[in-house]
Amino acid sequence: MSHPAYRTYSTTVARISALSPNFTRITLRGDDLEHFATDGLDQRIKLIIPFADGTITDVGQFDPSEEMYGWYRRWRELPDEQRNPIRTYTVRAVRPAAREIDVDFVLHGTEGPASAWATGAQVGDPLFVVGPDARAEERGGLEWKPGDAGTVLIAGDETAAPAICAIVESLPTHVSGEVFIEVPSTDDALALDCPDSVQVTWLGRDGAPHGERLTSAVHAWGTRRASAASASPASVPERAKRDEGPASEENDDILWEVPEAASGTEYAWLAGEAGTITSLRRHLVRDLSIDRRSVAFMGYWRTGRAEAS
């Protein structure tokens, strides 16, 4: 029997854990989660958010003969008052034996449907999760593809924090690099278990404009990298090789691009607010001459716009 790459899981809230002033972890449990794929890292999922009364419109999400795009098309055709919000998240942890997954939420008020739901969530509340099926021959939703790179740069805002944390905790001991995570408050920094050669820096905005601290940190990283390269003759050939990438191919309208595998010994993974992330990617490729085939960037959201589900 063949299985689709993605399916809808019916879950309920099992536990709610406050991680910091602005982060909450919600553990979801459901019988079918024993089949949830454990690829982890930056695995994307979709959450179908219930209405205020806890209901979710039936558009065939659980019909075994229905492809995801079939019910998704019907969902898009519904009138607004019947269309449950759908938002994209990443899984923080998967425990198939316990039939549980963890999803970390950033609480930023009740204007957004996901934050509003998480703010008021209670144990036992229902939530539909669209995620990967471990029984499928092919799955997607993973963008962390460092290849054989031994040096990494990882940067993102609070929306990317769960994915970054999962990635960092999976890094092998031979990998070195720097990780920058911009979060609303200095008090939102979380403890991570990572290799000694990987430096994690939490950047609390504490009232600063969104993206400002992340941009400054990545630019400072670039300055340090350039200084180290100029002091090491052995690094010159590698830098010259990266310079071969044609900057003219850059397209500022692209908000998401993930190479199939890193090209060379460096790999950069950037995710978060689209304007900030595309600017950082442009800096890496154009100003620092890092091969664009070694830079994965994902505009998870854009300031002033709701997610286009």
KEKE-3310 file (N, C-alpha, C; in steps of 0.2 Angstrom, whole numbers, plus 5000, padded with zeros to 4 digits):
npx = (5004:5003:5008:5003:5015:5012:5000:4984:4984:4974:4974:4976:4979:4991:5001:5006:5019:5028:5041:5049:5047:5040:5039:5031:5029:5019:5013:5007:4996:4991:4983:4987:5000:5010:5014:5020:5033:5051:5060:5064:5074:5072:5059:5044:5027:5009:4997:4980:4970:4958:4941:4934:4925:4930:4928:4932:4931:4925:4933:4936:4948:4952:4949:4955:4956:4959:4969:4980:4980:4967:4958:4963:4961:4947:4946:4951:4941:4931:4919:4925:4920:4919:4931:4944:4959:4975:4991:5009:5022:5036:5042:5047:5050:5049:5040:5037:5034:5027:5017:5017:5020:5030:5027:5033:5028:5027:5022:5013:5002:4984:4980:4985:4979:4986:4994:4984:4977:4986:4989:4977:4975:4971:4973:4968:4961:4957:4967:4972:4985:4995:5006:5022:5022:5029:5028:5028:5036:5043:5047:5045:5048:5059:5073:5086:5101:5116:5126:5143:5148:5159:5159:5147:5134:5121:5106:5092:5075:5063:5053:5060:5066:5063:5066:5079:5085:5082:5090:5103:5105:5107:5119:5134:5149:5161:5158:5159:5155:5144:5129:5115:5101:5088:5077:5061:5064:5078:5077:5071:5081:5086:5092:5104:5110:5124:5138:5155:5162:5153:5146:5132:5122:5110:5099:5092:5079:5073:5065:5071:5071:5063:5074:5085:5096:5099:5104:5115:5123:5126:5133:5144:5149:5153:5163:5173:5175:5181:5193:5199:5201:5210:5221:5225:5233:5230:5216:5213:5212:5200:5191:5192:5187:5173:5170:5167:5154:5140:5135:5126:5115:5107:5091:5081:5068:5065:5060:5063:5074:5083:5097:5101:5112:5126:5139:5155:5165:5158:5142:5127:5112:5097:5083:5067:5059:5055:5060:5071:5079:5081:5089:5100:5105:5108:5119:5128:5131:5133:5142:5151:5155:5151:5147:5132:5126:5128:5120:5106:5090:5075:5060:5050:5040:5032:5033:5019:5010:4998:5001:5001:4991)
npy = (4994:5011:5027:5044:5058:5068:5069:5071:5073:5070:5078:5081:5093:5089:5093:5109:5119:5133:5141:5153:5171:5173:5161:5146:5129:5117:5101:5089:5076:5060:5046:5042:5047:5039:5036:5047:5055:5055:5064:5076:5091:5105:5102:5106:5109:5110:5118:5117:5128:5128:5135:5148:5141:5128:5121:5113:5114:5102:5096:5085:5081:5069:5059:5044:5041:5053:5065:5077:5090:5090:5091:5103:5112:5113:5118:5131:5136:5139:5150:5164:5163:5150:5145:5138:5145:5142:5138:5139:5129:5123:5107:5104:5092:5075:5060:5045:5033:5037:5043:5057:5074:5089:5106:5122:5138:5156:5168:5182:5190:5191:5194:5187:5171:5159:5162:5167:5155:5147:5155:5154:5140:5124:5109:5095:5101:5102:5099:5100:5093:5094:5084:5075:5058:5043:5031:5034:5034:5044:5060:5077:5095:5098:5108:5109:5106:5103:5096:5091:5101:5108:5120:5131:5144:5149:5158:5167:5173:5173:5165:5156:5150:5137:5127:5130:5127:5113:5109:5114:5105:5093:5094:5086:5082:5087:5098:5116:5133:5148:5153:5163:5170:5179:5186:5191:5196:5197:5188:5177:5168:5151:5136:5126:5111:5108:5106:5109:5117:5126:5141:5149:5162:5172:5185:5197:5208:5218:5229:5235:5238:5225:5213:5221:5218:5205:5207:5216:5207:5196:5204:5207:5195:5192:5201:5197:5184:5188:5194:5183:5176:5183:5183:5170:5162:5149:5150:5157:5151:5144:5155:5162:5153:5153:5165:5164:5162:5169:5184:5191:5183:5184:5186:5198:5196:5183:5174:5162:5150:5135:5126:5110:5103:5108:5118:5116:5120:5128:5132:5141:5145:5153:5160:5167:5183:5190:5201:5205:5192:5190:5201:5198:5187:5192:5200:5190:5183:5193:5203:5196:5186:5173:5157:5155:5143:5138:5143:5143:5150:5156:5165:5166:5173:5189:5206:5215:5207:5193:5176:5168:5156)
npz = (5000:4995:5002:5005:5004:5014:5027:5036:5053:5067:5082:5100:5113:5124:5134:5141:5140:5147:5140:5140:5142:5130:5122:5120:5123:5115:5118:5107:5106:5098:5091:5078:5077:5078:5066:5061:5053:5057:5053:5057:5062:5052:5049:5040:5044:5043:5052:5056:5062:5075:5075:5087:5094:5094:5083:5067:5050:5040:5026:5020:5025:5031:5023:5016:5003:4997:4990:4997:4990:4985:4996:5001:4990:4991:5003:5001:4993:5001:5010:5019:5033:5035:5033:5041:5048:5042:5046:5045:5053:5062:5067:5084:5091:5089:5095:5091:5097:5109:5103:5101:5097:5098:5097:5096:5100:5096:5107:5103:5106:5102:5089:5078:5071:5075:5086:5095:5097:5103:5115:5122:5123:5130:5140:5131:5121:5103:5088:5071:5062:5048:5042:5038:5033:5039:5032:5019:5003:4998:5005:5010:5014:5021:5023:5027:5021:5021:5015:5014:5021:5033:5040:5047:5045:5054:5054:5061:5065:5078:5073:5066:5076:5083:5073:5071:5083:5084:5073:5077:5088:5082:5076:5070:5079:5073:5066:5064:5068:5068:5076:5075:5084:5083:5095:5104:5117:5128:5138:5132:5128:5126:5133:5124:5118:5110:5099:5105:5096:5090:5091:5099:5098:5106:5102:5109:5105:5113:5112:5100:5082:5072:5066:5066:5075:5071:5058:5061:5068:5059:5049:5056:5058:5045:5043:5052:5047:5034:5039:5044:5033:5025:5033:5032:5020:5014:5013:5002:4988:4990:4992:4980:4971:4975:4971:4958:4956:4947:4950:4943:4942:4952:4960:4967:4969:4973:4987:4993:4993:4991:4989:4983:4988:4998:4991:4992:5007:5016:5023:5023:5032:5032:5039:5042:5044:5028:5022:5029:5029:5015:5012:5020:5014:5001:5005:5009:4997:4987:4993:5001:4993:4994:4988:4980:4979:4991:5000:5009:5010:5018:5017:5029:5033:5030:5035:5039:5032:5032:5033:5017:5015)
capx = (5000:5007:5005:5005:5020:5009:4993:4982:4983:4970:4978:4974:4984:4993:5004:5008:5025:5031:5048:5051:5041:5037:5039:5027:5029:5013:5014:5001:4995:4986:4985:4991:5006:5015:5017:5023:5040:5055:5066:5066:5077:5067:5053:5038:5020:5004:4992:4973:4968:4950:4937:4934:4921:4934:4927:4936:4926:4927:4934:4939:4955:4954:4947:4961:4957:4959:4975:4980:4978:4960:4954:4966:4957:4940:4946:4952:4935:4926:4918:4929:4918:4919:4938:4949:4966:4981:4998:5015:5026:5041:5041:5052:5052:5044:5041:5032:5032:5023:5012:5017:5025:5031:5027:5035:5024:5029:5016:5013:4996:4979:4978:4986:4975:4990:4996:4978:4975:4991:4988:4971:4975:4970:4974:4962:4959:4959:4971:4973:4991:4996:5013:5024:5020:5035:5027:5029:5042:5047:5044:5048:5047:5066:5077:5093:5105:5123:5131:5149:5151:5161:5158:5140:5131:5114:5103:5085:5072:5060:5049:5064:5070:5062:5070:5087:5086:5083:5096:5109:5106:5108:5125:5140:5155:5166:5155:5160:5151:5141:5122:5112:5094:5085:5070:5059:5067:5084:5074:5069:5086:5085:5098:5104:5115:5128:5146:5159:5165:5147:5144:5125:5121:5103:5099:5086:5077:5071:5062:5074:5067:5064:5079:5091:5101:5101:5108:5121:5127:5128:5138:5150:5152:5156:5169:5177:5177:5185:5199:5202:5203:5215:5227:5226:5234:5227:5209:5212:5209:5193:5187:5192:5182:5167:5169:5165:5147:5138:5131:5120:5109:5103:5084:5079:5061:5065:5060:5064:5079:5087:5101:5100:5117:5130:5144:5161:5165:5154:5135:5123:5105:5094:5076:5063:5056:5057:5064:5078:5082:5084:5095:5106:5107:5111:5125:5133:5132:5136:5147:5156:5156:5149:5144:5125:5124:5129:5116:5099:5086:5068:5056:5045:5034:5033:5030:5012:5006:4997:5003:4997:4990)
capy = (5000:5017:5032:5050:5061:5071:5067:5075:5070:5073:5078:5085:5096:5084:5097:5115:5121:5139:5140:5159:5175:5173:5155:5141:5123:5113:5094:5086:5068:5057:5039:5041:5050:5034:5036:5054:5055:5058:5067:5082:5097:5110:5099:5110:5106:5115:5118:5119:5131:5128:5142:5149:5136:5122:5117:5113:5112:5095:5097:5079:5080:5062:5054:5040:5041:5060:5068:5083:5095:5090:5095:5110:5116:5114:5123:5138:5139:5140:5157:5166:5162:5143:5142:5138:5147:5137:5142:5134:5129:5118:5102:5104:5086:5069:5054:5041:5028:5040:5046:5064:5079:5096:5112:5128:5144:5162:5171:5189:5193:5187:5196:5181:5165:5153:5164:5167:5149:5145:5158:5151:5133:5120:5102:5092:5105:5098:5103:5096:5094:5091:5083:5069:5051:5039:5026:5036:5032:5051:5065:5084:5099:5099:5113:5109:5102:5106:5091:5089:5107:5108:5126:5133:5150:5148:5164:5168:5176:5169:5161:5150:5147:5130:5124:5131:5123:5106:5108:5114:5100:5088:5094:5082:5086:5090:5104:5122:5139:5152:5153:5169:5169:5186:5185:5197:5198:5194:5183:5172:5164:5145:5132:5121:5106:5109:5105:5115:5122:5130:5146:5151:5169:5174:5192:5200:5214:5222:5236:5237:5236:5218:5212:5225:5215:5200:5210:5218:5201:5193:5208:5207:5188:5193:5205:5192:5179:5191:5195:5177:5173:5187:5181:5163:5161:5143:5151:5161:5148:5143:5161:5163:5148:5155:5171:5162:5162:5175:5189:5194:5178:5185:5189:5200:5195:5177:5174:5156:5146:5130:5122:5103:5101:5114:5118:5118:5118:5132:5132:5146:5143:5159:5160:5172:5189:5189:5207:5204:5187:5191:5206:5195:5182:5196:5202:5184:5181:5199:5207:5191:5181:5166:5153:5155:5136:5136:5148:5142:5156:5155:5170:5162:5178:5196:5211:5218:5202:5187:5170:5165:5148)
capz = (5000:4995:5007:5003:5008:5019:5029:5042:5060:5073:5089:5106:5117:5130:5139:5139:5144:5146:5140:5141:5142:5123:5119:5124:5119:5116:5116:5104:5106:5093:5090:5072:5077:5078:5059:5060:5051:5062:5050:5062:5059:5050:5046:5040:5045:5043:5058:5055:5068:5076:5077:5094:5097:5094:5077:5061:5044:5036:5019:5017:5027:5033:5018:5014:4996:4995:4990:5001:4986:4984:5001:5001:4985:4993:5009:4998:4990:5006:5012:5025:5039:5036:5032:5047:5047:5041:5047:5044:5058:5061:5073:5088:5093:5088:5099:5088:5102:5114:5099:5103:5094:5101:5093:5100:5098:5099:5109:5101:5106:5100:5083:5073:5074:5079:5093:5099:5099:5108:5121:5126:5123:5136:5139:5128:5115:5097:5083:5066:5060:5042:5042:5034:5035:5039:5028:5012:5000:4997:5009:5009:5020:5025:5019:5030:5016:5021:5012:5018:5024:5040:5043:5045:5048:5054:5057:5060:5070:5083:5069:5064:5082:5084:5068:5072:5089:5082:5069:5081:5093:5078:5072:5072:5083:5069:5063:5068:5065:5072:5076:5078:5084:5086:5099:5106:5123:5131:5143:5128:5126:5128:5133:5119:5118:5104:5099:5108:5091:5087:5096:5098:5101:5106:5101:5112:5103:5119:5109:5094:5076:5070:5061:5066:5079:5067:5053:5063:5070:5053:5046:5060:5057:5039:5044:5056:5041:5029:5042:5045:5026:5023:5037:5030:5013:5012:5011:4996:4983:4991:4991:4973:4968:4977:4967:4951:4955:4944:4954:4939:4942:4958:4959:4973:4971:4976:4994:4996:4988:4994:4985:4984:4992:4999:4986:4996:5014:5020:5022:5027:5032:5034:5039:5046:5040:5021:5020:5033:5026:5008:5013:5022:5008:4996:5008:5009:4990:4983:4997:5004:4988:4996:4983:4981:4980:4998:5005:5009:5013:5018:5020:5033:5034:5028:5039:5037:5028:5035:5029:5012:5016)
cpx = (5004:5004:5008:5011:5018:5002:4991:4981:4979:4973:4974:4980:4985:4996:5006:5014:5028:5038:5052:5046:5037:5037:5035:5027:5022:5014:5007:5001:4990:4988:4989:4998:5012:5018:5020:5031:5045:5061:5068:5069:5072:5061:5047:5032:5015:4999:4985:4970:4960:4947:4937:4930:4924:4933:4931:4931:4929:4927:4937:4946:4957:4951:4954:4962:4958:4966:4975:4978:4971:4956:4957:4962:4950:4940:4947:4945:4929:4925:4922:4927:4918:4927:4942:4956:4970:4987:5003:5020:5032:5040:5048:5055:5047:5045:5035:5029:5027:5017:5011:5022:5025:5031:5028:5031:5027:5022:5016:5006:4990:4976:4979:4982:4980:4992:4990:4976:4980:4990:4982:4970:4974:4971:4967:4959:4961:4963:4973:4980:4992:5004:5015:5022:5026:5034:5028:5036:5047:5043:5048:5047:5054:5070:5085:5097:5112:5128:5137:5152:5153:5160:5151:5139:5124:5111:5096:5082:5068:5055:5053:5068:5069:5066:5077:5089:5087:5089:5103:5110:5108:5115:5130:5145:5160:5164:5157:5156:5148:5133:5119:5104:5091:5078:5068:5062:5074:5082:5072:5074:5085:5091:5098:5110:5118:5135:5149:5161:5159:5145:5137:5125:5113:5103:5092:5085:5076:5069:5066:5070:5068:5069:5086:5097:5104:5106:5115:5126:5130:5133:5144:5153:5156:5163:5175:5180:5182:5192:5203:5205:5209:5222:5229:5227:5230:5219:5208:5209:5202:5189:5187:5187:5175:5165:5167:5158:5144:5133:5125:5114:5105:5096:5082:5072:5060:5065:5062:5068:5083:5091:5100:5106:5122:5136:5150:5160:5161:5146:5131:5116:5102:5087:5073:5059:5059:5062:5071:5082:5085:5089:5101:5109:5111:5118:5130:5135:5136:5142:5152:5158:5156:5145:5136:5122:5125:5125:5109:5095:5079:5064:5050:5038:5036:5030:5024:5008:5004:5000:4998:4996:4988)
cpy = (5006:5022:5039:5053:5064:5069:5072:5071:5073:5072:5082:5087:5091:5088:5104:5117:5128:5139:5147:5164:5175:5167:5150:5135:5119:5106:5092:5079:5066:5050:5038:5044:5045:5033:5042:5053:5058:5061:5073:5088:5102:5108:5104:5106:5112:5113:5121:5122:5131:5135:5142:5144:5129:5118:5118:5110:5106:5097:5090:5077:5073:5057:5050:5040:5048:5062:5075:5089:5096:5093:5102:5114:5118:5119:5130:5141:5140:5148:5158:5163:5154:5140:5143:5141:5141:5140:5136:5135:5123:5113:5103:5097:5081:5063:5049:5036:5031:5043:5054:5068:5085:5101:5118:5134:5151:5166:5179:5192:5189:5190:5190:5175:5160:5156:5165:5160:5146:5148:5156:5144:5130:5113:5099:5095:5102:5103:5098:5098:5090:5090:5076:5062:5046:5034:5028:5035:5039:5056:5072:5088:5100:5103:5113:5104:5104:5102:5090:5095:5106:5114:5129:5140:5149:5155:5164:5171:5171:5164:5155:5147:5140:5125:5124:5127:5116:5105:5109:5108:5093:5088:5090:5086:5089:5096:5110:5128:5143:5152:5159:5168:5175:5184:5191:5200:5194:5188:5177:5167:5157:5141:5127:5117:5106:5107:5111:5120:5126:5135:5149:5157:5171:5182:5195:5207:5219:5229:5238:5235:5229:5218:5216:5222:5209:5202:5212:5212:5197:5197:5208:5200:5189:5196:5200:5187:5182:5192:5189:5174:5177:5185:5173:5162:5155:5144:5154:5157:5146:5149:5163:5159:5150:5161:5170:5162:5169:5179:5191:5189:5180:5189:5191:5199:5188:5177:5167:5152:5141:5126:5114:5100:5107:5113:5121:5117:5123:5131:5137:5144:5149:5158:5165:5177:5190:5195:5206:5198:5187:5196:5203:5190:5186:5198:5196:5183:5187:5202:5202:5186:5174:5163:5153:5148:5133:5140:5146:5147:5155:5161:5167:5167:5185:5201:5214:5213:5196:5182:5169:5158:5145)
cpz = (5000:5000:5004:5007:5014:5020:5034:5048:5064:5079:5094:5110:5123:5136:5136:5143:5142:5146:5141:5141:5135:5119:5123:5120:5121:5113:5114:5104:5101:5091:5083:5071:5077:5071:5057:5058:5056:5059:5054:5058:5058:5047:5046:5041:5044:5049:5055:5061:5069:5077:5084:5097:5097:5088:5071:5055:5041:5029:5016:5019:5029:5029:5015:5007:4993:4995:4994:4997:4985:4990:5002:4996:4988:4999:5006:4995:4995:5007:5018:5031:5040:5035:5038:5044:5046:5042:5047:5050:5057:5068:5077:5090:5091:5092:5096:5093:5107:5110:5101:5098:5098:5096:5097:5096:5101:5100:5107:5101:5103:5093:5078:5076:5077:5086:5097:5101:5104:5115:5125:5126:5130:5135:5136:5122:5108:5092:5078:5063:5053:5042:5038:5037:5034:5034:5020:5009:4999:5002:5008:5015:5024:5020:5022:5026:5016:5018:5016:5021:5031:5044:5042:5048:5048:5058:5056:5065:5074:5079:5067:5070:5083:5079:5069:5078:5088:5077:5073:5086:5089:5075:5075:5076:5079:5065:5067:5065:5070:5071:5079:5078:5087:5089:5102:5112:5125:5135:5139:5126:5130:5128:5128:5120:5111:5104:5101:5102:5088:5093:5094:5102:5101:5106:5103:5109:5108:5116:5103:5088:5075:5065:5062:5070:5075:5061:5055:5065:5064:5049:5050:5059:5050:5039:5048:5051:5036:5032:5043:5038:5024:5027:5036:5023:5010:5010:5005:4990:4984:4990:4984:4969:4969:4972:4960:4950:4952:4948:4950:4939:4948:4956:4965:4975:4974:4984:4997:4991:4992:4989:4987:4989:4992:4994:4990:5003:5019:5018:5026:5026:5036:5034:5044:5042:5034:5020:5023:5030:5019:5008:5015:5017:5003:4999:5008:5002:4987:4987:4999:4999:4990:4990:4984:4982:4987:5003:5004:5013:5012:5021:5023:5033:5031:5032:5036:5033:5032:5030:5023:5012:5009)
residu = (MET:SER:HIS:PRO:ALA:TYR:ARG:THR:TYR:SER:THR:THR:VAL:ALA:ARG:ILE:SER:ALA:LEU:SER:PRO:ASN:PHE:THR:ARG:ILE:THR:LEU:ARG:GLY:ASP:ASP:LEU:GLU:HIS:PHE:ALA:THR:ASP:GLY:LEU:ASP:GLN:ARG:ILE:LYS:LEU:ILE:ILE:PRO:PHE:ALA:ASP:GLY:THR:ILE:THR:ASP:VAL:GLY:GLN:PHE:ASP:PRO:SER:GLU:GLU:MET:TYR:GLY:TRP:TYR:ARG:ARG:TRP:ARG:GLU:LEU:PRO:ASP:GLU:GLN:ARG:ASN:PRO:ILE:ARG:THR:TYR:THR:VAL:ARG:ALA:VAL:ARG:PRO:ALA:ALA:ARG:GLU:ILE:ASP:VAL:ASP:PHE:VAL:LEU:HIS:GLY:THR:GLU:GLY:PRO:ALA:SER:ALA:TRP:ALA:THR:GLY:ALA:GLN:VAL:GLY:ASP:PRO:LEU:PHE:VAL:VAL:GLY:PRO:ASP:ALA:ARG:ALA:GLU:GLU:ARG:GLY:GLY:LEU:GLU:TRP:LYS:PRO:GLY:ASP:ALA:GLY:THR:VAL:LEU:ILE:ALA:GLY:ASP:GLU:THR:ALA:ALA:PRO:ALA:ILE:CYS:ALA:ILE:VAL:GLU:SER:LEU:PRO:THR:HIS:VAL:SER:GLY:GLU:VAL:PHE:ILE:GLU:VAL:PRO:SER:THR:ASP:ASP:ALA:LEU:ALA:LEU:ASP:CYS:PRO:ASP:SER:VAL:GLN:VAL:THR:TRP:LEU:GLY:ARG:ASP:GLY:ALA:PRO:HIS:GLY:GLU:ARG:LEU:THR:SER:ALA:VAL:HIS:ALA:TRP:GLY:THR:ARG:ARG:ALA:SER:ALA:ALA:SER:ALA:SER:PRO:ALA:SER:VAL:PRO:GLU:ARG:ALA:LYS:ARG:ASP:GLU:GLY:PRO:ALA:SER:GLU:GLU:ASN:ASP:ASP:ILE:LEU:TRP:GLU:VAL:PRO:GLU:ALA:ALA:SER:GLY:THR:GLU:TYR:ALA:TRP:LEU:ALA:GLY:GLU:ALA:GLY:THR:ILE:THR:SER:LEU:ARG:ARG:HIS:LEU:VAL:ARG:ASP:LEU:SER:ILE:ASP:ARG:ARG:SER:VAL:ALA:PHE:MET:GLY:TYR:TRP:ARG:THR:GLY:ARG:ALA:GLU:ALA:SER)
# end
